[in-house]
Amino acid sequence: MSSGIVIAIIVAVVLIVLAIGLWMAVRRRHLRDRFGPEYERAVEAGGSRTAAERDLRDREQRHDDLDLKPLASTTRQQYAQDWNSVQEHFVDRPQEAVGEADQLVTRLMKDRGYPTEGYEQQLKDLSVEHGRTLEHYRAAHEVNARAGSRQTTTEELRGAMVHYRALFDDLLTNGDRPGQQHA
């Protein structure tokens, strides 16, 4: 083989390796942008970046298969009223109000089209569009789990309400972002 052919083969291999590297970097950036803090959490839990990214892509695929739907304006208003009612209950019955907040968030998830058959699966399904508010949901869920055995302070319960509210607001907006218009 002539030196020109060898150089051409080497250049082609280098270009292919660079193209693959660029494609992987773009894909990684997409996952980081889409999942937010959930990306790093998945990497830590997955044992390797490759396994975590595979899991996140699987979540995206499952999410794409869900029949998610926006809420009608009247339904959103009703949910907002229901949330206000839950907050009012907090004054006299903080532990019960946190449980009500959890139920309201779960009902909202279901009405939007998210499956609600298990906390861990809820986290995975929500992570695709709501990854930036998942830490709120985790914190609220943890307090709610302890509230049943009366192992929480009123301040922890108040914090749980704030955390539930973050996810509630995110779900209630139908994924709208400033500047977007929906019919």
Secondary structure as GFF3:
##gff-version 3
##sequence-region A 1 183
A	DSSP	alpha_helix	3	35	.	.	.	ID=ss1
A	DSSP	alpha_helix	37	46	.	.	.	ID=ss2
A	DSSP	alpha_helix	49	65	.	.	.	ID=ss3
A	DSSP	alpha_helix	73	92	.	.	.	ID=ss4
A	DSSP	alpha_helix	94	112	.	.	.	ID=ss5
A	DSSP	alpha_helix	119	130	.	.	.	ID=ss6
A	DSSP	three_ten_helix	131	133	.	.	.	ID=ss7
A	DSSP	alpha_helix	134	147	.	.	.	ID=ss8
A	DSSP	alpha_helix	154	172	.	.	.	ID=ss9
###
